Amino acid sequence: MPGGNVVIPTERGGWWHEYVCPTHGVELSHDELLCGEFPAAGAACRHGCRIHTSAVRSAWTVLAHQACAREIRRLATVRPKVATALLRRYDELYHRLAADPHEGSQPWMLRGRLFHQALTEAIWAVSIGQAARVLGDPAPRLTRALAEAARAARDTLVEQGRFTSNYTAWLNAAGAVCTGDEEWLTGEHGVHQHIRAAVGDDGWEWEGSTYYHGFVLRAYLLALGDSTPPPDVAERLQRMARAFDAVTTSGGLVAALHDGPYARPELDREHAELRALLPPRPARTEKVTVFRDVGYAVLRGAGIHAIVDFGPHGGSHGHRDKLALYLYGATTPWQPDPGQVPYGHREWREHYASTAAHPTFSVDGGEQAECTGRLEVADASGVTAVCDAAYPGVTARRRVALDGDVLLDELTVAADRPRRIALHLRPDVRLTVSAGQTRWAGAERLHGWHECACPSAALVARPGPGPADDPQRVRTHVDWVVPDATEVTFRSIYRVED
């Protein structure tokens, strides 16, 4: 915002995940975040609603504080006097509001002082600390208090046995940026130790969510700054960067694996910041990349970027999508992971975590269990993954491979008795379905051929919700159904059209 016309909200922030339309499940508008006052008519929903509940007001206040902190960080380099005045205003506000007990936090939350959540406060504190560093720390009382709050919250996590939480990454970043103290990096519960504990040997943050992987990687890099980490930590950070690259198409689409927004302007800003923090890396050339710890296989070739999900459920951020197959072009999400809505909308969150929302298999129309599959084969052309814990008495095996200019997909499901077995197709593009064929629209177009030996197999199309950025966007959902089988094999060939 040119001119630095920033008005800091005078109230505490709540929980930003409640900034969602209760009717349509979409995140509300981010307009007017620097004006200091909640929109008089309420927060706007893209479908025409205006929401002004206390929860939404508190959520807006979170977003406004975060936007103000980022603007102060920008002003620190172009209008230092304005930025200094705003930091000192925050110093007064923080000490006035944080002196009283915090009300409104939900019991499960790790509580903050200016915000319901300590995590939210730490993210805000990093921007405040960055601005303070540029300006020579004109508000030392504030930066000390923010570091103390981060330490207290981190101590609580450690006591609860939750050191590997993604919260810890940001609490450490807040302490490191606000103080510059080496202990936040090298200490027993500092950044280096968190990287060793929370990141697998394959480079993935343990929860297996693209969003939280990038989230903690960004926190690590902000905390480390220009410091040189030990070789093992540096290697693990490089693996994290390679993992993020692996689920990013050549056109810049980032697969929203497990919990996290499917598409969001704020996420684009976060990804841009992350890429700016990462050193240049050579483009990936291998056709098949397997991440054994988190359980993802990435196949690139024939103009297709495919991801097979076979690994652990992923804790609280997991979805019931074992053996899902996600398909992307360079800039086209043919069959993407649908992502997730903010936590404040329970009904749509349940849908987007469900088996029905994902391009995986289902039995008798039921939910997969929260389970782990396993990798059976990985070779130069593709992978074979198996899951025998999604449904009692059922084993599923999926082979996905590149062969010249096509992608081959074969899913076999065997059951202990006759069951209704279905393979899901879940596009985010216009999908045309005909007998045994599908055509997927987009900047790049995909053609699918589908074959099943069971005479009763049918491609059943119906309208369904699009990905989580807008549940009201209607897409054609297809269930490839065999109504009464003990074993069935679904075979598909995908080719990009010229």
LOROGU-360737 format. One record per residue: residue in one letter; x negated, y negated, z negated of N, C-alpha, C, CB in turn. Coordinates in steps of 0.05 Angstrom, whole numbers, plus 5000, padded with zeros to 4 digits. Glycine has a CB too. Layout:
! LOROGU-360737
aXYZXYZXYZXYZ;...
This chain:
! LOROGU-360737
m498350245000500050005000498249755000502050004975;p498149605021496349375023497049165002496449245050;g494949034991495348824971495448924943497848684977;g495549184939495449294912497849224895493049194899;n500249214907502649144892503649394878504849024910;v502449464856503049714841504449634815500549884836;v506749754810508149714785508249984771511049594789;i506949994748506750254733509350304719504350244714;p510450544721512850614705512250584675513850894712;t514250514660513850474631514850714615515250224622;e515750924629516751164615514851404619519551234624;r515151604602513651844605514752004629513752014580;g512952164640513752334662514852604652511452384681;g516752714667517852974659516453204674520852974665;w518053354690517053584704517753544733518353854693;w515753514751516253444778517953654793513753394793;h517753904784519254124798522254084796518454384786;e523253904780526053854779526953634799526853774751;y525053554815525653344835526753494860523153174842;v529053604857530253774878533253744878529454074873;c534353744902537253714905538653974895538053664934;p540453954875541654194864543554324884543254134839;t544454184904546354284924544854424947548154074935;h542854284958541454374982538754504978541154145001;g537654484954535154614948532654484961535254894957;v532854244971530654104983529453904963531453955009;e526753864966525553654950526553384958522453674953;l526853214939528052944944525952754955529252834918;s526852524964525152334977523052214959526852104989;h520652164970518452044956518251744961515852184963;d520351624971520251334976520051174950522751244992;e518950934951518950734930517550834904521750664923;l515350984907514051094883512250884870512351334891;l511550664883509750474872511150224861507650384892;c513850234861515349994852515949984823517949984868;g515450204809515750214780518550274770515049954769;e520550294788523250344779524550554797524950084780;f525950744784527450944798529550814816528851144778;p529950924841531850804859534550764847532050974885;a535650534850538250464837540450654846538950184843;a540450734871542550914881542051204876542950864911;g539751264864538951544860536951634881541451724861;a535651864875533651974894535152094918531852174880;a534052044941535452134966534752414974534751944989;c536852564981536552834993536852795023538653034982;r535352945039535452915068538152985080533253085081;h539853125064542453195074544653005064543153475065;g543752775053545752565046546352525017548152615061;c545552705000546052674971544352454959545652944956;r545352344936543852164919543952274891544851874921;i541652344880541552484854540352294833539952754856;h541652264810540552084790540952204762541951814791;t540552464759540652584733538152514717540852894735;s538252554691535852494675533452664682536552524645;a533952914689531653084697530352984723532653374701;v532052894742530952794767529452534762533152754788;r530552364745529252114739526452164726530951944719;s526352354708523852424696521852544716524252624672;a522952704734521152814755520152604773522753034771;w521852414781520952184797518752034783523351994803;t518952004757516951854741514251994743517851834712;v514252264743511752404747510452334773512152714746;l512052354795510952294821510052004823513152354843;a511551824810510751544811508151494796512951364798;h507751614773505251594759502951704775505351734731;q503351934788501252044805500551864828502052324815;a502651754841502151574864500651324854504751494877;c501351214831500050984820497051044815501350884795;a496551274804493751344798492151364824493651614782;r493251484844491851504870491351224882493351684889;e493351054879492950784890490850624874495650634889;i490750664848488650534832485950634841489150584802;r485750894846483251014856482450884882483451314860;r484350834900483750704925482850414921486050714944;l484350274904483749994899481049944885485949864881;a480150154871477550124857475250054876476950374842;t475550134901473350084920473949834937473050314938;v476349734938477049504955477949264940479149584975;r479149304917480049074900479549154871483149014904;p477049154863476249254836477549104813473349234833;k478048844816479348694794482148784790479248394800;v483548834811486348924809486349204797487748934837;a484549374806484449654796483749644766482449814811;t481949474758481149464729483549374712478849264726;a485049174722487349084707489449314704488648844720;l489849464725491749684724490849914705492249794752;l488249964705487150164687487650084658484150214692;r487149834652487549734625490449734617486449454622;r492249694637495149714631495850004624496749614656;y494650194639495150474633494050544605493850654654;d491750424598490650474571492650394550488050314568;e493850164552495850074533498250264533496649784539;l499250324557501650494559501150774547502550524588;y498850894554498251164544498051174514495551254556;h496850984502496550984473499150914459494350794464;r500850764472503450704460505250944461504750464473;l505451074485507251294488506251554476507851334517;a503651604478502551854469502351874439499851904481;a502851644425502751654396505151794383502551364385;d507351804398509751934387509952224397512251774396;p511252394382511652674391513052674417513252834370;h512152864435513352884461515953034460511353014481;e518052924472520653054473521153144502522852864463;g522753344504523753424531522253654543523553194548;s519853724534518453954546519954214540515553964535;q519854394560521054654555519154824538521554794582;p520255004523518655154503516155294515520255354489;w516355394540514155544551511855364561515155714574;m512355104563510454924575507954874557511754664582;l505654844569503354744555503654444556500654844569;r504254324533505254044532502953844537506553994506;g503753634551501953404555502753184535502053304583;r501752944541502352714524503952504539499752584513;l502952424562504452244579506452394597502552074596;f505952654600507652824617508553064601506252914643;h510753184610511653434597509453644596514153544610;q508053664618506053874621503253764620506454034647;a501453914606498653844605497453864633497154024586;l498354044650497254074677497853814693498554314691;t500253714691500953474706499153244696503953404702;e498753224670497153014659494253034668497253014629;a493253274670490453314679490153224708489653604675;i492053294725491853214753491752904755494153324770;w493552784740493652484739491052374728496052394722;a489952504707487552414694485152424713486952574669;v485052614731482852624750482752374767483052884768;s485052294778485052044794484351804777487852004806;i485351794753484651574735481651574729486251594708;g480551804723477651834718475951754741477052114709;q476751834766475251754789475151454793476551884814;a477451324789477551034790475750904769480350924788;a475851014745474250904723471350924729474951044696;r470451144740467651184747466650974767467151464759;v468250924788467550724808467250454795469650714830;l468950394775469050124763467250104738471850064755;g465750314732463950304708465450344682462550034707;d467750474684469450554661470250304644467950744643;p472050134656473049904641475149974620474149704660;a475950224618477950304598477050554583480750354611;p474750534568473650774556475450914536471050704543;r477150754523478950884504480851074518480650674489;l481651004542483451164558482051424567484651014582;t479751394579478351624590477551814568475851544606;r476751714544476151894522478652044513474951734498;a480851894511483352024502484252244522485551814499;l483952194548484752384568482952634565484552274596;a480452604561478652834557479352984532475752744556;e480052844511480752974486483353134490481152774463;a485253024504487753164509487253414526489752984524;a485453394546484753624563483453844546482953534586;r481653764528480353964511482254104493478153824495;a484153954481486154074463487854274479487853864450;a488654204503490354384519488754634527491454234544;r486254594535484554824542484155014519481854734553;d483754894495483455064471485955234466482954884447;t488255114471490755264468490955494487493255074472;l490155454512490155674532488255894524489455564560;v485855814514483956014506485056184483481255884498;e486356044464487456184441489656384449488555984420;q491056304470493256474480492256704499495356304495;g489656714503488656914522489156854551489757174515;r489556594557490256514584488056334597492956364584;f485656394591483456234602483456224632480756344592;t484156444645484056454675486356304688484156744684;s488156184673490356024684489355814703491955894662;n490855754724490155534742490155264728492055524766;y491655244705491555004689488754934681493355034664;t487155144673484555094662482754954682483255364654;a483055014708481454884728481854584727482154994756;w484254504724484854214724484154084698487754154732;l484554224676483754114650480754064649484554304627;n479154254660476354214662475653984680474954474672;a477053964703476553744721477053474708478253774747;a479253454693479853204679477653134659482553234664;g476853324643474653264624472053194638474253504607;a471353334659468853284673468853004686468253494694;v471052944700471152684714471352454695473552684734;c472952484673473352264655470852204637475652314637;t469152404633466852364615464152394628467052554592;g464052564649461452614661459752804644459952364665;d460852914623459353094605458853364617460753124578;e456353464616455553714628457053944616452553754625;e457853924591459154154578461654244592459854074549;w463054054605465454124620464854314644466953874629;l462454304653461554474675460354734665459654324693;t458454704646456754934639457555074613453954844637;g459354964598460155074572461455344574461854874557;e462055454550463155724549465855744563463655794520;h467355524563469955524577470055314600472255464557;g467655254610467455044631468055154659464754924630;v467554984679468155044706466755294716467454804724;h464155314710462655554721463855814711459755534712;q464555814685465656064674468456124684465756044644;h469955904689472655954700472556064728474255684700;i470655964744470356074771469656374770468155924787;r467856444751467056724749469356904740464756754729;a471156784723473256944711475756954728473956844684;a476456744743479056714756478956774786480056444752;v476556814797476256854826475057134830474456634839;g476357284848475557564853473057564871477757714866;d471857804873469457834890470057774919468458114887;d472557794927473257734955473757434960475757884963;g473457274938473756984941476456874935472956914968;w478357044929481056944924481556884894483157144934;e482856664888483956614861485856834855485356334859;w485756934830486857194823489857224829486457254795;e491357004830494257024834495057084863495556764824;g493257034881493857104909495756924923494857374910;s496056684913497756484926496056284941499556334905;t496656244966495156044982495155774968496256015010;y497455694958497655434945495855414921500555374937;y496055604903494455584879491455634884495455784858;h490855784905488055824913486855554920487856024936;g488155404938487255144946487354944923488855034969;f489254974906489654804882487254814864492254884868;v486455064857484155084838481555024852484055364826;l481255094878478855024892478354724893478855144921;r480554574897480354284898479454184870482954154906;a480654294849479854214822476854274817481554354801;y475954514825473154574821471354374834472554864832;l471954314859470154134875470253854864470954134904;l472553764855472653494842471053494816475553414837;a471253704801469753714775466753724780470653954759;l465953884799463053924804461753684816462654164822;g463153534832462053294844459453354859461553084823;d457353204853454753244866452953444851453352984869;s453953564831452253754815451654004831453653824789;t449554144824448854394837449454624819445854394845;p451454784826452255014808450255244811455055114815;p450255434792448555664795449155814820448855844770;p447155974830447556114856450056284857445156284862;d450656434836452956604837455556444839453056784812;v455656214825458056044827458255924855457955824805;a455955834865456055714892456955914913453255604899;e456056164910456956374929459956424927455356634924;r460956424902463856474899465456244910464456514869;l464555994908465855774920465855794950464555504911;q463655884962463555924991465556134999460756004999;r465856344983467856554990470656444988467456794971;m471156274968473756144966474355984991473855964941;a472455835000472855665024473355845049470355485030;r471956065051472356255073475156375072470256475074;a476056435048478756555045480856355054479256635016;f480556105047482455895055482355865085481755625042;d479955875097479755855126481156095140476855855135;a480956325127482056565140485056555143481356815123;v486456425125489456405127490256145140490656435100;t488456015153489055765168488655825198487255525159;t490655765214490455815242488655615255493255805255;s487855665280486155485295487455205299485455595322;g490055195297491554945300492054805273494054985314;g491154925251491454795225493754885208491654515229;l495455085217497555185200496355355177499555355217;v497255305153496355455130498655635120495355265107;a498155895121500256085112500856045083499356375117;a503456015076504355965049504756225033506955795049;l502656385031502956645018503756624989500356805021;h505856774981506856774954507756494946504856884934;d507756434920508956174911507455934923508956164881;g508955734929507855484939509655374961505055524950;p509555114966511254994987510555095014511054694986;y512555125031512155205059511154965075514855315071;a512354735071511554495085512254265067512854475114;r510354075063510953855045508853635050510753945015;p509653385053507653175058505453165037509052905060;e506253195012504253194991502253424994505553214964;l503153655004501353875008499453815031502954135015;d500353675051498553595073496353415062500153445095;r497053225044495053055032493053205016496452835015;e494053405000492253564984490353735001493853754966;h491353845023489653995041487653825054491354145062;a488353575062486453395074484253325054487853135084;e485053275029483053215008481153455004484353144982;l482253695004480653935001478653965024482454184999;r479653925049477853955071475553755071479353935097;a476253515061474153305059472053375038475453035053;l472853525018470953604997469153835005472453674972;l470153995024468654235032466554165053470554445044;p464154295051462154245072462954375098459354355063;p461954275121462554405147461754705147461154265171;r463554865159462955155160463455245189464755315141;p461855445198462255545225464955685228460055745233;a466055665252468655795257468356095254469655725286;r470556225245470556515241470856645268472856605222;t469356855272469356995298470357285296466656995310;e470357405272471157685270474157715275470457795242;k474957935287477757985293479358065268478058205314;v478158215250479458325227477958245202479858635229;t479358115183478158045157479858165135477857735154;v478658315117480158445096479258325069479758755096;f481258245053480758155026481858375007482157875020;r480058544998480958784984482058724956478658974981;d480958524942481958474915484758374915480058274901;v485258164931487958044932489858204949487757754941;g488758354968490458524985491658385009492658624969;y490058235024490858125049489058215071490957815048;a490158265095488558315119489358115140488858615129;v487357985152487857785172486857875199486557505164;l488557875219487757955246488057715264489458195256;r485957655279485957435298485157535326484057205289;g486857485345486257565372488757565389485057835373;a488357555415490657555435492457325430492157825432;g491357105419492956865414494756885389494656805437;i494357095373496057145350494357135324497457425352;h495457015304494157015277496057165259493656715267;a495357415252497157595237495957645209497557855251;i497757665189496957715161498657945151497157465143;v497358155140498758375127498258355097497658655138;d500458365081500358345052500658625040502458145041;f498558725027498758995015497859004986497159185032;g497058784975495658794949497358764924493658584948;p496158694902497658664876499858454878495658574854;h501758484860504158304861503358014859506058384839;g501457944841500557664839501657524815501357524863;g502357664794503257534769505757374774501057354759;s506057154759508456994760508956864787508456784739;h506856864804507156734831507556944853504756564837;g507957194846508257404866511057404877507657664854;h511257514902513857554915514157854921514057384941;r516557944924517058234929517058284959519858314916;d514558284970514158284999512058485008513558005008;k511758704994509658895000509858995029509559124980;l507558995042507259085070508558885090508359355074;a508958635081509958435100507958375122510658175085;l508958305145507258225168508057945176507558425191;y506157755174506557475181505257415207505557285159;l506557275225505657225252505656925258507257385273;y503356825267503056545274501656515301501556385252;g502356305316500656215338498855995327502356115362;a497355865345495655655335497155435321494055535359;t499555365332501155155320504055235316501054905337;t504655495320507455585318507755795296508255695345;p509555745277510055945257512256145266510955815230;w511456345282513456525292514856675269512156735311;q513356805252514456955230512756905205514557265237;p513156675192511456585171512356695144511256285170;d510556685124511456705097513156455092509056725076;p515656495080517456265078516856065056520256365074;g514856125039514255945018516255944996513955665029;q516355724980518055724956518955434951516555834932;v521355414940522455154931521355084904525555154931;p521654824895520754764868522154934847521354464862;y520854954824521855124802524655044792519955124779;g525354794797527854694786530354804799527954404788;h530154964820532555074834532355374832532754974864;r533655484811533455774806534455954828534855844780;e536855874839538156044859536356074884540855934866;w535455854895533855874919531055994913533555604932;r530055944889527456074882527756374882526555974854;e529956474872530456764872530556874900533056834857;h531856724918531956814946529256834958533756634962;y527656624955525056614969522956794956523956334969;a523456894932521757104921522657384929521657084891;s524957404942526257664946525157804971529257624949;t525758064972525058234995526558135019525658524989;a529058055016530757985039529557745054533557915029;a528057575040527057325053524557375069526457125032;h523357615067520757665079520757875101518857765057;p518857855119518658055141517258305132517157925165;t518658455116517658705104519758915108516958665074;f519659135093521659345095523459355070520359625099;s525859455073527659485050529059765052529759265049;v529959855030531360115028533960075014529560325013;d536160155027538860135017539559845010539260304992;g538259655023538859375019537859264992541759325021;g536259424977535459344951532859194950535259584933;e532159094926529658954922527259144919529858764898;q525059074931522559224924521859164895520259134943;a520559364882519459314856517059134858518759584842;e516359004835513858854834511559064833513758654810;c510159094855508359324857505859254873509759564869;t504059444874501559414889501359634910499159434870;g500659564934500059754955497159814955501059654982;r496259954976493360014978492560025007492660284964;l490059965011488859965038487960255044486559765041;e488960365065488160645073485960645094490560795083;v486160465113484160455135483660155142485060615160;a481160085146480459825157478259875178479559625135;d478659795202476659835223476559585241477360085240;a475059605262474559375279476959265293472459435299;s479059435295481459345310483759275292482259555329;g483859375267486159325250486059465224488659395264;v488359485211488559605184490959785182488659385163;t490859975164493060135155493360105125492760435163;a495760025116496359985088498660155080496759695082;v498660245054500760425044501960315019499560715039;c504560365015505860294990507760514983507260014992;d507460634958509260844949510560774923507761104947;a510560514916511660434890513860224893509560324872;a514560144918516659934921519460044915516559834950;y519960304921522460434915521860714906524360434941;p523360814886522861094877523261294900524761164854;g521461474904521661684924521161594952524361794922;v520061354956519661244983516661174986521460994987;t515661255009512961175017513061035044511061425019;a511660805046511560655071508660625079512960375068;r508160645105505460625116505660435140504260905123;r503960225141504060035163501260015176505059765154;r501160055202498760015218499159775236498160275234;v497359585233497359345250494659315263498059085233;a494559295289491959295304492159125329491159585311;l489859025336489558875362488559075383487558635358;d489759055407488959225429489059055454490759485431;g486758955463486758785486488358535482487858935510;d490358485498491958235496494558275480492558135523;v494758485464497158525448496558595419498858755461;l498558555402498458645374500358875371499158415354;l499359095360500959335356501759355327499459595364;d504259415322505359445294506959695292507059195286;e506159875274507660125270508160165240506060365281;l510660175232511460215205512960475202513259975194;t512060655185513360905180514260905151511561155185;v516860965146517960985119519161255116520160765115;a518261395094519261665088520561655060516961875088;a522961785059524461785034525162065025527061615037;d525762094999526262364988529162454994525862354958;r530762285005533562355013534462155034535462354988;p536562205048537562015068538061735056540062115081;r536861535068537061265058537561075081534561185041;r538560835075538660615095535960475095541060415089;i534560495117531860385119531860155139529760605126;a530659935132530759695150527959565151532859495141;l527259465174524959295177525959015184523059405200;h524958815170525958545173524258385193526058405146;l525658225210524358015226525457755215524958055256;r523657565208524457315196523057075209523857325165;p524256965230522856755245523256475233523756755273;d521456295240522056005236521955865263519955875217;v522756005284523055895311525656015322520655965329;r526555905345528856015358528156295368529755835382;l529756495360529156775367531456875384528856945341;t530756985407532657115425532357415423532357015455;v534557555417534457845413536157975435535457915385;s534958175448536458345467535758635461535758265496;a536758815477536359105471533359165472537859275492;g532259215448529459295446527459075451528959505465;q528258825453526358615458527058365441526258545488;t524958205435525357945422523557745436524657965391;r524557505438522957275448522957055428524057185476;w520556965421520056765399519156505412518056875378;a520756295408520156035420517955895405522655865421;g517155655415515155495402513155375422513755655381;a511255225412509155125429507655355442507154945412;e507255575427506455825439508756015437503755935425;r509156175458511456355458510556645455513156325484;l512156795440511457075434513657255445511157115404;h512857485457514757685467514257945452514357725498;g516458055442516258305427517858525440517258265399;w516658775440518059015450518259205426516559145474;h520659315421521159465397522359735404523059305378;e521259945391522060225398522260385372520160355418;c524460535370524860725348526160975358526560595325;a525061205351526161465362528861535351524161685356;c529661415329532361485317534561365334532561375288;p536361525344538561425361540261215347540361645370;s540561225321542261045306540960775300543161165281;a538360745307536960495301538160265317533960525308;a538460035304539559805317538259545306542659785312;l537859355324536959085316539458925310535258955339;v539858865285542258725276541558435270543558865251;a542658245285541957965282544257825267541557825310;r543457635251545457475236544157205228546557625211;p545756995223544456745214543456775185546556515216;g541256635180540056635153538556385148538156875150;p537856325123536456075116533656085127536456035086;g532755845136529955815144528155805120529655565161;p525555745125523655735103524355525082520855675114;a522755525061523555395036523455095037521855485014;d522254965057522254675058525054575062520454575080;d526754745074529554665078531354915081529954485103;p532455015059534055255060536555225077534955335032;q537254975085539654935101539054975131540754655096;r536454995138535755035166536455325174532754975171;v538155365193539155635200537255765220542055625210;r536456005215534856165233536156435238531956205222;t535356565259536456835265534857035250536456895295;h536057165230534857385216535557655230535657395186;v533657835232534158085244533358305225532658115271;d535158495220534558745206534558965227536558795182;w532359095230532159335247532859575230529259365260;v535259675233536459855213536760135224539159745205;v536060335207536860615211538560685187534260805214;p541060735191542960755168542661005151545660745178;d541561225160541661475145539261645153544361625149;a536861595141534561735150532761815127532961565170;t531262025129529262105110526462015120529262405105;e526161975146523661865156524261725182521562095160;v522961495185523361335209520861175215525861135206;t520261145241517960995250518860775269515761175264;f518260525261518860295278516260205292520060055260;r516360185318514060105334514559845349513160335354;s512759665347513059405361510459335375513859175341;i510659195397508459085412509058785415507959225440;y507058615408507358325411505258225430507158185382;r506158045448504357925467505157635470504358075495;v503157455471503557175476504157135505501156995467;e506356995512507056945539505356715551509956875542;d504656735577503156535590504856285594502056635617;
